[in-house]
Amino acid sequence: MLPSQLLLHAAVFALTVLQALASKTFIAAVYEHSVILPDATLQPVSPAAALALMNKNMDVLEEAIKEAAQQGAQIIVTPEDGIYGWLFTRETIYPYLEDIPDPAVNWIPCTEPTRFAPAPVQERLSCMARNNSIYVVANIGDKKPCNSSDSSCPSDGRYQYNTDVVFDPEGKLVARYHKYNLFMSETQFNYPKEPEVVTFETPFGKFGIFTCFDILFHEPAVVLVSKLQVDTVLFPTAWMNVLPFLTAVEFHSAWAMGMGVNFLAANTHHTNISMTGSGIYAPDRARTYYYNMKNEDGHLLVAELDSHPRLSPAYTPAVSWSSYASSIKGISRNNHDFEGLIFHDRFTFTELTKPEGTLAICQKDLCCHLSYKMAEKREDEVYVLGAFDGLHVVEGQYYLQICTLLKCKSTDLNTCGQPVETAQSKFEMFSLSGTFGTKYVFPEVLYSGVQLAPGEFEVLSDGRLVSKTSPTKPVLTVTLFGRWYEKD
């Protein structure tokens, strides 16, 4: 690059920094990418073939990054697996991996591509950030050699990590995060010996980063927010939607509200395995989101966020999640409680048999309370109040406490808890609460068509999730999703 070009780039970067410092807000972007997948093979491809596939995906990401920058975005998050896909073996993913150094080395791959081992993917990502004066967040694979002196060294002599990288507007590598909580199918990767907690400072707040399945565990997710007090969490993910509680846009928006941080979630897009759902979420509501199971197109989201949400007038103070429910005395329980499964967890349910009323349902130490009034009690739709207090043990082990009002798939009570995407029943009001043993509770309201309800409900300081509009749109679920990390 010529000296005049260097001076121009430095001037543009300095101006960007000054503009950010002068503002209490910033513009964020996430891109949901329809990943170009490699051909299925049991044998590793050549490094050249691997790079060719990755360049096809980076061509798409580069266009999204350019568009985001043109719309004023100062940071963009791209998805987990967004550069090479998934379903690799340990051997077949190896040609796609690069050695990613510690950011302390102060490296700009775009201008020093030969300083370390060949790293064409890092070089290109660095140049995308530098050429567009934007922070770029991407997910790639890291490889690290090891030897027999390391008792945990794999037999092939290397560690392989699912890795997030962040490049600043100059193209410098400023963050590297190795995913700690691997999903059950990620046998191609190792997890680091200790959980990593990665943060970095920007002119518009303190950022933390983790990947997909990490969100359900105390480390690193809760540590970043509760101990290190980050303002914004970056979240590359390949999220397979699971109704009624773990739909991407539903759970991620609830997590941002429950944890009181901005949350930038970029999902891969692959409808055959129910992957969709990205968003830009603030503690008070979703600023923008995308959920599309109808086609395979990628999608760019751009929105403005408060740089320091805890200082915002809209910031919600701490909630005493069990306060209201624990104060309730003398509510009679329905004599027709029954059990049902939701994502392999055995819930206790009771049916909403009247157009309005007050109900309670308990399981172990958790009692859930609901006050409600339907706009119209339909005979062709059934709703239940449900409670679950226990250890979830399917794709991982984690302790949950859940209170939920949900629509059953049909009028057959045996279908209660099965996935359903449409409803017609509206509510004049609802108020849901529970005797939670944890302070980590995530409030969810999901409308028919898998639509969020931004600004249409609120959480009171005593732990009640209440409706704000009357009547509501047709309701799929109203849920308080509690994670009792201490009991895992």
C-alpha positions in Angstrom: 0.0 0.0 0.0 1.4 3.5 -0.9 2.2 6.0 1.9 -0.6 8.3 0.7 -3.0 5.4 1.0 -1.8 4.6 4.5 -2.3 8.1 5.6 -5.8 8.2 4.1 -6.7 5.0 5.8 -5.3 6.2 9.1 -7.3 9.4 8.8 -10.5 7.6 8.1 -10.0 5.2 11.0 -9.2 8.1 13.4 -12.4 9.9 12.2 -14.4 6.7 12.8 -13.0 6.5 16.3 -13.8 10.1 17.1 -17.3 9.8 15.8 -17.8 6.7 18.0 -16.4 8.4 21.1 -18.8 11.3 20.5 -21.8 9.0 20.5 -23.6 7.1 23.2 -24.8 4.6 20.6 -23.4 2.5 17.9 -24.6 0.7 14.7 -24.4 -3.1 14.8 -24.9 -5.7 12.1 -25.4 -9.4 11.9 -25.5 -11.6 8.8 -27.4 -14.8 8.6 -25.5 -16.8 6.0 -26.7 -19.6 3.8 -23.5 -21.6 4.0 -22.0 -23.2 0.9 -21.2 -26.7 2.1 -18.4 -29.0 1.0 -19.1 -32.3 -0.7 -19.5 -35.2 1.7 -16.3 -37.1 1.9 -14.5 -39.5 4.2 -11.1 -38.5 2.9 -9.5 -35.0 3.5 -9.5 -32.7 0.5 -6.4 -30.8 -0.5 -5.6 -27.5 1.2 -6.3 -25.8 -2.1 -9.7 -27.3 -2.4 -10.5 -26.4 1.2 -9.5 -22.8 0.5 -11.5 -22.6 -2.7 -14.7 -23.6 -0.7 -13.9 -21.1 2.0 -13.3 -18.4 -0.5 -16.8 -19.0 -2.0 -18.3 -18.4 1.5 -16.1 -15.4 2.1 -17.2 -13.9 -1.2 -20.7 -13.8 0.2 -19.6 -12.6 3.6 -17.5 -9.8 2.0 -20.5 -8.4 0.2 -22.5 -8.5 3.4 -19.7 -6.7 5.2 -19.5 -4.0 2.5 -23.2 -3.5 2.7 -23.2 -3.2 6.5 -20.4 -0.7 6.4 -22.3 1.4 3.8 -25.2 1.4 6.2 -23.0 2.8 8.9 -22.4 -0.4 10.9 -19.3 -0.3 13.1 -19.3 -4.0 13.9 -20.7 -7.1 12.1 -21.1 -10.6 13.4 -21.1 -13.6 11.0 -22.2 -17.2 11.9 -20.6 -20.2 13.5 -19.5 -22.6 10.7 -20.1 -19.8 8.2 -16.9 -20.3 6.3 -16.8 -24.0 5.8 -19.9 -25.7 7.1 -20.2 -28.7 9.5 -20.5 -32.5 9.7 -16.8 -33.0 9.4 -14.7 -35.8 11.0 -11.5 -34.9 12.8 -9.5 -35.8 9.8 -11.6 -34.1 7.1 -11.8 -30.7 8.8 -8.0 -30.5 9.1 -7.3 -28.8 5.7 -9.7 -26.0 6.7 -7.8 -25.1 9.9 -5.3 -22.3 10.4 -2.9 -21.6 13.3 -4.5 -18.5 15.0 -2.0 -16.7 17.2 -2.8 -15.0 20.5 -4.0 -11.4 19.8 -1.2 -10.2 22.1 1.2 -10.5 19.1 -0.3 -7.3 17.7 -0.8 -8.6 14.2 -2.6 -7.2 11.1 -2.7 -10.2 8.7 -3.8 -7.9 5.8 -0.5 -6.0 5.9 1.7 -8.8 7.3 0.4 -12.0 5.7 3.8 -13.9 6.0 4.6 -13.0 9.6 3.3 -16.4 10.8 2.3 -19.7 9.2 0.2 -19.3 6.0 -3.2 -17.9 7.0 -5.1 -16.9 3.9 -8.5 -17.0 5.7 -7.2 -14.7 8.5 -5.6 -12.5 5.9 -8.8 -12.1 3.9 -11.0 -11.4 7.0 -8.4 -8.9 8.2 -8.6 -7.1 4.8 -12.4 -7.1 4.9 -12.3 -5.3 8.2 -9.5 -2.9 7.1 -11.0 -2.1 3.7 -14.4 -1.3 5.2 -13.3 0.3 8.5 -15.5 -2.1 10.6 -15.0 -4.7 13.3 -15.5 -8.1 11.7 -16.4 -11.2 13.8 -16.1 -14.6 12.2 -15.9 -18.3 13.2 -13.0 -20.4 11.8 -10.9 -23.4 13.0 -7.7 -23.2 15.0 -5.0 -25.9 15.1 -2.3 -26.2 17.7 0.5 -28.8 17.8 1.1 -30.9 21.0 3.3 -33.8 22.0 3.5 -36.8 24.2 4.7 -34.7 27.2 1.1 -33.4 27.3 -1.0 -36.2 28.8 -4.1 -34.9 27.1 -2.6 -34.5 23.6 -4.7 -36.3 21.0 -3.0 -39.2 19.2 -2.6 -37.2 16.0 -0.4 -34.7 17.8 -2.6 -31.6 17.5 -5.5 -29.8 19.2 -8.3 -28.5 17.0 -10.6 -25.8 18.2 -13.9 -24.2 17.1 -12.7 -20.6 17.2 -14.2 -17.1 17.0 -11.9 -14.3 15.8 -12.4 -10.5 15.8 -10.6 -8.0 13.6 -10.7 -4.3 14.3 -11.3 -1.6 11.7 -7.5 -1.5 11.0 -7.6 -5.3 10.4 -5.8 -6.2 13.6 -6.6 -9.4 15.4 -8.0 -8.2 18.7 -9.8 -11.3 20.0 -9.6 -15.1 19.8 -12.0 -17.4 21.6 -12.0 -21.2 21.6 -15.4 -22.7 22.2 -15.6 -24.5 25.5 -19.1 -26.2 25.5 -19.1 -28.3 22.4 -22.3 -29.7 21.0 -22.6 -33.4 21.0 -21.9 -33.7 17.2 -18.7 -31.6 17.3 -16.3 -34.6 17.5 -13.9 -32.9 15.1 -12.9 -30.4 17.8 -11.3 -30.4 21.2 -12.4 -28.1 24.0 -9.7 -26.0 25.8 -8.4 -27.3 29.1 -9.9 -24.3 30.9 -12.9 -22.2 29.8 -11.8 -19.0 28.2 -13.3 -15.6 29.0 -12.6 -13.2 26.2 -13.3 -9.5 26.2 -12.0 -6.5 24.2 -12.6 -2.8 24.5 -14.0 -0.6 21.7 -14.8 3.1 21.5 -18.4 2.1 21.9 -18.3 -0.3 24.9 -16.8 -3.4 26.3 -17.5 -6.6 24.3 -17.4 -10.3 25.1 -17.7 -13.3 22.9 -18.7 -16.9 23.0 -20.2 -19.5 20.6 -23.6 -21.2 20.3 -24.0 -24.0 22.9 -21.9 -21.9 25.4 -25.0 -19.8 26.0 -26.6 -22.5 28.2 -23.6 -22.7 30.7 -22.2 -20.6 33.5 -18.7 -20.5 31.9 -18.1 -18.4 29.9 -21.5 -16.9 29.4 -22.5 -15.8 32.9 -19.0 -14.9 33.9 -18.7 -12.4 31.0 -21.9 -10.6 32.0 -22.0 -10.9 35.8 -18.3 -10.7 36.7 -16.7 -8.9 33.8 -19.6 -6.6 33.1 -19.5 -6.5 29.3 -21.9 -4.2 27.6 -22.4 -6.3 24.5 -22.1 -10.1 23.7 -21.1 -11.3 20.3 -22.6 -14.7 19.4 -21.7 -16.6 16.3 -24.1 -19.6 16.2 -25.4 -22.6 14.2 -28.7 -22.9 16.1 -31.2 -25.6 15.4 -34.6 -24.3 16.5 -36.5 -26.3 19.1 -40.0 -25.1 19.9 -41.5 -24.2 22.3 -38.6 -22.7 24.3 -35.3 -22.9 22.4 -36.2 -21.2 19.1 -33.3 -19.0 18.2 -35.0 -15.5 18.2 -37.1 -16.4 21.2 -34.4 -17.6 23.5 -31.7 -15.2 22.4 -33.9 -12.1 22.9 -34.9 -13.5 26.3 -31.3 -14.1 27.2 -30.4 -10.5 26.4 -33.3 -9.3 28.6 -32.6 -11.7 31.4 -28.9 -10.8 31.5 -29.3 -7.1 30.8 -26.9 -6.8 27.9 -26.9 -6.2 24.2 -26.7 -9.5 22.2 -25.6 -9.8 18.6 -26.7 -13.3 17.3 -25.7 -14.4 13.8 -27.1 -17.8 12.8 -26.3 -20.0 9.9 -29.3 -20.5 7.5 -30.1 -24.1 6.6 -33.8 -24.9 6.8 -33.4 -28.7 6.3 -32.1 -28.9 9.8 -34.1 -26.0 11.2 -31.3 -23.5 11.3 -32.5 -19.9 11.1 -33.0 -17.0 13.5 -30.6 -14.1 13.9 -31.1 -10.8 15.7 -29.8 -7.6 17.4 -31.2 -7.6 20.9 -31.1 -4.9 23.6 -32.1 -5.6 27.3 -35.5 -3.9 26.8 -36.5 -5.5 23.5 -35.4 -6.9 20.1 -34.2 -4.1 17.9 -34.4 -6.3 14.8 -34.6 -10.0 14.1 -35.0 -12.5 11.2 -36.6 -15.9 11.2 -37.3 -17.6 7.8 -38.0 -21.3 7.2 -39.3 -20.7 3.7 -36.2 -20.2 1.6 -32.4 -20.5 1.7 -31.5 -16.8 1.3 -29.0 -15.0 3.5 -30.0 -11.9 5.3 -28.3 -8.8 6.7 -29.7 -7.0 9.8 -28.6 -3.5 11.0 -29.7 -1.6 14.1 -28.7 1.0 16.6 -27.9 0.1 20.2 -26.9 1.9 23.3 -23.1 1.6 23.8 -23.6 1.1 27.6 -27.0 -0.4 28.1 -26.8 -0.4 31.9 -26.7 3.5 31.8 -29.7 3.7 29.5 -33.0 5.1 30.9 -34.7 2.0 29.5 -32.5 -0.4 31.5 -34.5 -2.7 33.7 -33.3 -2.9 37.4 -32.7 -6.3 39.0 -35.7 -8.6 39.3 -36.6 -10.6 42.4 -37.8 -13.6 40.3 -39.6 -15.5 43.1 -40.9 -12.5 45.1 -44.5 -12.4 43.8 -45.1 -16.1 43.4 -43.7 -16.9 46.9 -46.1 -14.4 48.4 -49.2 -16.1 47.0 -51.3 -18.1 49.5 -54.3 -20.2 49.3 -54.6 -20.7 45.5 -56.3 -24.0 44.9 -54.6 -26.4 42.4 -56.5 -28.1 39.6 -57.4 -31.8 40.4 -56.7 -32.7 36.8 -52.9 -32.3 36.6 -51.2 -34.5 34.0 -47.7 -35.1 32.7 -46.2 -34.4 29.2 -42.9 -34.2 27.5 -41.2 -31.1 26.1 -37.8 -31.8 24.5 -37.4 -35.0 26.6 -38.2 -33.1 29.9 -41.2 -34.4 31.9 -43.5 -31.4 32.7 -46.5 -31.2 35.0 -49.4 -29.5 33.2 -52.9 -28.2 34.0 -55.4 -27.1 31.4 -56.9 -23.6 31.1 -60.5 -24.8 31.0 -62.2 -21.4 31.5 -61.9 -18.1 29.5 -60.3 -16.4 32.5 -59.0 -17.3 35.9 -56.0 -18.0 38.2 -54.1 -21.3 38.1 -51.2 -22.8 39.9 -49.1 -25.9 39.1 -46.1 -27.2 41.0 -43.2 -29.6 40.4 -40.6 -30.3 43.2 -39.6 -26.8 44.5 -41.1 -24.8 41.6 -44.7 -23.5 41.7 -45.9 -21.6 38.7 -48.8 -19.1 39.0 -50.9 -17.7 36.1 -53.6 -15.1 36.0 -55.2 -14.7 32.6 -58.2 -13.6 30.5 -58.7 -14.8 27.0 -60.2 -12.5 24.4 -62.2 -15.5 23.3 -62.2 -19.1 24.5 -61.9 -21.2 21.4 -63.1 -24.8 21.4 -60.5 -25.9 18.8 -57.5 -24.7 20.8 -56.2 -25.9 24.1 -53.7 -24.1 26.4 -52.0 -25.4 29.5 -49.9 -24.0 32.3 -46.8 -26.1 32.9 -43.9 -26.5 35.3 -40.5 -28.3 35.1 -37.9 -28.5 37.8 -35.1 -30.8 37.0 -31.9 -31.8 35.2 -32.1 -31.8 31.4 -29.9 -34.7 30.1 -30.2 -35.0 26.4 -27.6 -33.1 24.4 -25.9 -31.9 27.6 -26.6 -31.8 31.3 -28.0 -28.6 32.7 -30.5 -27.8 35.5 -33.8 -26.0 34.5 -36.7 -24.4 36.2 -39.4 -23.5 33.7 -42.9 -22.0 34.0 -44.9 -21.8 30.8 -48.3 -21.0 29.3 -48.4 -22.8 26.0 -50.7 -23.8 23.2 -51.1 -27.6 22.6 -50.6 -28.9 19.1 -54.2 -30.1 19.1 -57.2 -30.6 21.5 -55.7 -33.9 22.5 -53.8 -33.3 25.7 -51.2 -35.9 24.7 -49.9 -33.3 22.2 -49.2 -30.6 24.8 -45.5 -29.7 24.6 -45.1 -30.8 20.9 -43.8 -28.1 18.5 -46.5 -25.8 17.1 -46.0 -22.7 15.0 -49.6 -21.3 14.6 -52.3 -20.2 16.9 -55.5 -18.1 16.8 -56.3 -17.4 20.5 -55.6 -13.9 21.8 -55.4 -12.9 25.5 -56.8 -9.7 27.1 -54.1 -10.2 29.8 -51.7 -12.6 31.3 -49.4 -12.6 34.3 -47.0 -15.5 34.8 -44.7 -16.0 37.8 -42.8 -18.7 39.7 -41.0 -19.6 42.9 -37.6 -19.8 41.2 -34.5 -20.8 43.1 -32.2 -19.0 40.6 -31.8 -15.4 39.7 -31.1 -16.4 36.1 -34.5 -16.4 34.5 -35.2 -15.5 30.8 -38.6 -14.1 29.8 -40.1 -15.3 26.5 -43.3 -14.4 24.7 -43.8 -16.0 21.3 -46.7 -15.2 19.0 -48.2 -17.2 16.1 -45.9 -17.6 13.2 -42.8 -17.6 15.4 -43.0 -13.9 15.9 -41.5 -12.0 18.9 -43.5 -9.5 20.9 -41.0 -6.6 21.3 -42.4 -3.9 23.6 -45.6 -5.8 24.2 -44.8 -7.3 27.5 -42.8 -6.4 30.6 -41.2 -8.0 33.6 -42.1 -6.4 36.9 -39.5 -6.1 39.7 -41.4 -8.8 41.7 -40.9 -11.4 39.0 -44.2 -11.2 37.1 -44.1 -11.4 33.3 -47.2 -9.4 32.3 -48.8 -8.4 29.0 -48.9 -4.7 28.0 -51.2 -4.9 25.0 -54.9 -5.8 24.9 -55.7 -8.0 23.3 -52.4 -9.7 22.4 -51.6 -11.2 19.1 -52.3 -15.0 19.0 -50.1 -16.6 21.6 -47.9 -19.7 21.2 -46.0 -19.5 24.5 -45.4 -17.3 27.5 -42.5 -18.6 29.4 -40.1 -17.9 32.3 -37.1 -20.1 31.4 -34.8 -20.5 34.5 -31.3 -21.8 34.5 -30.1 -23.0 37.9 -26.4 -23.1 37.2 -25.4 -23.9 40.8 -27.2 -27.2 40.7 -25.6 -28.6 37.5 
